[in-house]
Every structure is written in structure tokens, then in C-alpha cells.
């Protein structure tokens, strides 16, 4: 009896020592799991998006803590602590995901709203630009009661006897193209005229060629061919008497007749 | 007397523990399912948790073969949660990327709106 007491004490010490070693690892696992659980258990975002995982984290942690009270349960304690920590992490991750998704939804609405606003702004600016160009064209053109809007490209745009457009014509023609692009339903008739010098046949041909070269340029710049009609009138329909040089210069011209905005053109002469 | 009794009790408990562990077939199925799901959303071995899950499942299967059902169950349980965490991380990562794309698009739109007259 006297000998067995120290033996028993020794055994007890050894046991406690062993358990102490094992429980140190278990304890740190428990601490980690507890810390992870603390972070999620009162977080309303987490509770909202992953309530079941939070509950399981709590349950597993409780189990690990209860087991820690017994001897020789180290592996189980660590196992349930591990599970608890994972549940907490999963819950936290789900909450993050849910928040991100909410932000994505909100941002996508923002994007749609902004896109709409931008489209409207662009449309408004195109309309404004359209009005500006229209005003410029109106300044270059004049309203003729029987023919509608008519724009005259003067003699200076061509060299004498030549059908090719001079470079100086480009700006006017560009404006014309812009105008037609902004008014996609309008069509034009391009009419060529000459003075009375030369034979009527030559004049007819030259007037037609000049009108055609204006039409070609419009096509080159992107106006559809079917929106353009080309006519040559030779020396007919003079605007001034052909007696003076000044009068003849005025008669050598190309006229652009615009349709109304529904595409209706006044009948040809 | 007391010590002897507790030793016996402990031994019985241990034996009972061994005997009462059935083959965790259902748990292995669940773990495999969780891994599949993580893979389906795009988890790869680059995701540390996915790698862990794979390794643990492999070991759980080996434990099953050697009838160490307790180890098999614990590893399979851990593998399941590892896989679920991997899946959640991948999804969060994706949502973050989506968020970034949207943020830059919204920013660009705002900038464009500013230069509009």
C-alpha cells in the first residue's frame, strides 16, 4: 500500500503530462475555431446569407468543447474544431458573395441608366448638329416655290470645259453629305447647266457630266446611289442673259434639288 | 480502486468507439458530391482548399479500403467542408471580377457623359 501510492501518483502525472501535450494542440485548434466563430456569429450579413452554416459552426464548436473535457479525445476535439472553423469560413465567404452580388445588381442598374442617359445625350447632340448643318445648308440653298429647296454650286467649282470638281468644292460637298446623312429620308436631284457657248449637244453632255461628277463624289463619300438622280439640261433654263460674261458665268452651274423630309422630290423640269 | 475502474471504463469506451463506427458510405458520397460541385464552378488544384479536399478524399478512400472507418469518416467530413469552402471562394472570386468589370464600365460611361455637351 505504501509503495503503490507513489506509483499511482507517477502514473497520474504521466497521464496529465500526456494529456497536457495533446491538449495544447487541441486548445489552439479550439481557439482558432472560436475566433472564427466569433467573427461570424454576430455578423448580420453572414447570418442573413448563411444561417445554417453559422449554426453548424456553433454546434461543431460546442461538440469540440465538450469533448475537450474528456481524456484521450484530442483527435476528435481537433476534428470538430476544424469542422467548426470551416463552417465559419464558408459562412463568411457566402456573406461576401452575397454582398458582391448585391453590388453587381446595383451597378448593373447604374450601367443601364447611364447607358440610356448617354444614348439620349448623343441623340440630342446629333439633333443639334443636324439643326446646325441644316441651317448652313439653308444658308447655301434657297427655297423655290415650285422646286423646293435648291442649292447652287457655282461655276467656280469647275474649270472651263472641264467636268471634274475643283478641290474648293470639297467643303460644300462635304456639308451636303453630312446633311444627307442626318436626313436619311431626303433624296436629291443633281442638275447640270451650261451657258449658251458651244453646240447644244456639247452643252448637254458637259452639263450632264458636271452633274454626274458631283453625284459621283457624293457616292464616294457614302451617300447611296439610289438617293441621287442626275440630269443635264445644257443651256436651257438660264438664270441670267447669256449676253454678258457675268451672265454666262451665272448660267454655268450645278443645282442640287432636295426632296422634302419624306423623300418626295419635285418633278424634273 | 477508482483508478482501476476508470481504466476499465476508458477501455470499454475505446472498444465501443471502434465497434460503433460503421462504414461512412453516405459521407463519402456527400464529399465526392461537394468536390464535383466545386469543380463544376471552376475550382482547380490552384485553390488550396480544393487540393486539400482532394487529398483528404483520397486518403478517406484508402481508409475505407483498410476498414479504418473512423478515420475515413473524419477525413471525408473534412474533405466535404474543404470542397464547399473552395467552391465558395471560387464563386466569390468570380463575383469580384464581375464587379470590377462593371465598375470600370460604369466609370467609362460616366466619363463619356461628362464630355457630352
Boltz contact constraints between the chains, C-beta under 6 A:
constraints:
  - contact:
      token1: [A, 79]
      token2: [B, 74]
      max_distance: 6.0
  - contact:
      token1: [A, 82]
      token2: [B, 78]
      max_distance: 6.0
  - contact:
      token1: [A, 83]
      token2: [B, 81]
      max_distance: 6.0
  - contact:
      token1: [A, 86]
      token2: [B, 81]
      max_distance: 6.0
  - contact:
      token1: [A, 86]
      token2: [B, 85]
      max_distance: 6.0
  - contact:
      token1: [A, 89]
      token2: [B, 85]
      max_distance: 6.0
  - contact:
      token1: [A, 90]
      token2: [B, 84]
      max_distance: 6.0
  - contact:
      token1: [A, 90]
      token2: [B, 85]
      max_distance: 6.0
  - contact:
      token1: [A, 90]
      token2: [B, 88]
      max_distance: 6.0
  - contact:
      token1: [A, 93]
      token2: [B, 88]
      max_distance: 6.0
  - contact:
      token1: [A, 93]
      token2: [B, 89]
      max_distance: 6.0
  - contact:
      token1: [A, 93]
      token2: [B, 92]
      max_distance: 6.0
  - contact:
      token1: [A, 94]
      token2: [B, 88]
      max_distance: 6.0
  - contact:
      token1: [A, 96]
      token2: [B, 92]
      max_distance: 6.0
  - contact:
      token1: [A, 97]
      token2: [B, 91]
      max_distance: 6.0
  - contact:
      token1: [A, 97]
      token2: [B, 92]
      max_distance: 6.0
  - contact:
      token1: [A, 97]
      token2: [B, 95]
      max_distance: 6.0
  - contact:
      token1: [A, 100]
      token2: [B, 95]
      max_distance: 6.0
  - contact:
      token1: [A, 100]
      token2: [B, 99]
      max_distance: 6.0
  - contact:
      token1: [A, 101]
      token2: [B, 95]
      max_distance: 6.0
  - contact:
      token1: [A, 103]
      token2: [B, 99]
      max_distance: 6.0
  - contact:
      token1: [A, 104]
      token2: [B, 98]
      max_distance: 6.0
  - contact:
      token1: [A, 104]
      token2: [B, 99]
      max_distance: 6.0
  - contact:
      token1: [A, 107]
      token2: [B, 102]
      max_distance: 6.0
  - contact:
      token1: [A, 107]
      token2: [B, 106]
      max_distance: 6.0
  - contact:
      token1: [A, 110]
      token2: [B, 106]
      max_distance: 6.0
  - contact:
      token1: [A, 111]
      token2: [B, 105]
      max_distance: 6.0
  - contact:
      token1: [A, 111]
      token2: [B, 106]
      max_distance: 6.0
  - contact:
      token1: [A, 114]
      token2: [B, 109]
      max_distance: 6.0
  - contact:
      token1: [A, 118]
      token2: [B, 109]
      max_distance: 6.0
  - contact:
      token1: [A, 118]
      token2: [B, 112]
      max_distance: 6.0
  - contact:
      token1: [A, 118]
      token2: [B, 113]
      max_distance: 6.0
  - contact:
      token1: [A, 121]
      token2: [B, 116]
      max_distance: 6.0
  - contact:
      token1: [A, 125]
      token2: [B, 117]
      max_distance: 6.0
